[in-house]
């Protein structure tokens, strides 16, 4: 039972321009995150008995080709239970079966466990394989992944990273970029990055910044040309977290110290 990754071109504002699709197993395989089509993925799918298709979350760059590969393989399509409508809207296909975290997808090569890893998206999950964790947009080898309001939840994201750090899978198979071999180091780096940004956001509010734009200007020490919208959505997610923790006042429009 092997994990095979294939990069597919997706666009959709993804910095790398590619999403990694994964085939788990050889016979009765599970295809994860087909965000687009490619000749290589077509070839890999044709050479295997793909019986299941699933995604880590519903963003278009992870599920745009679900309907195509389900059609050509006659595979069972899986979705997060309770999120079927959102899955259908993005993937363009009705799921056949559903899962929750802690359950598994039964294949002839062995059961693939489903691990809840919300944060980047509310429904985000990862798939447990003996060779490692197929983790979607939970982690990346270099840089960071987006955790942006209104969908992103930083409290959930940090909890997910700490859960994976504690479980210490041998490798991470991310949605973008190369395989991660230093799993715990990567989890610590991503947690540290978020907490450093949080300290800057909190300091900005304590110094008198009130609006998202004002906080963003104070919390980022770089030119935000071209990424301003994402930076402000990230700041909003930080403000929401700090408000829930009663470390600031935040009414959705203006922030202030407690």
C-alpha angles and dihedrals in degrees: 000000000000139000115231120186124202123184114223127190111247112154105192090138093296108154093222093043088226140086123203114236115196134208113204113200134357106248118037087007128188116230112208127195105353095184092169144347129271135169090245093051090046089053095047092048092048091052094052138055099248108192102162137042124192140155134219089225141345103261112130094242088063103041111025093110099040092104093049097050093042088054097048094044100033085228127168110258116219130198138175110276111251091021098074095118093052090047092050092049094053102032095040094225138089114247117241096205138009138217141194130207110283093033126096144221108239114224132168088248092055139290117300109216122222117223122193109235105162124169108085085054130002094241096042116141136169128218121234117222128168089247094052146293122306095215109175111199097347094098144004132195095240132018121002140284125243120267101176136161139280093029101023120082117195096195090055092043094054091046090052092051091049091048091054091044090055093046091048102199113198093246142001120228102202131199092242132029132003130336113279114231098170094065100166093041090052092048091050091048093051093047090048091050092054094046091049090053089046091055090052092049091049092047091051091053092047089052091055107270108144112169127061090248093052093047091047092053091051099041100049122067097194142068108279096195108144094008101057095111093053092045091053092047088052092050090050090054089052092049090051091051093048091048093051088052089050092238093123139014113248127170096178092267109044133029131205140169118274 
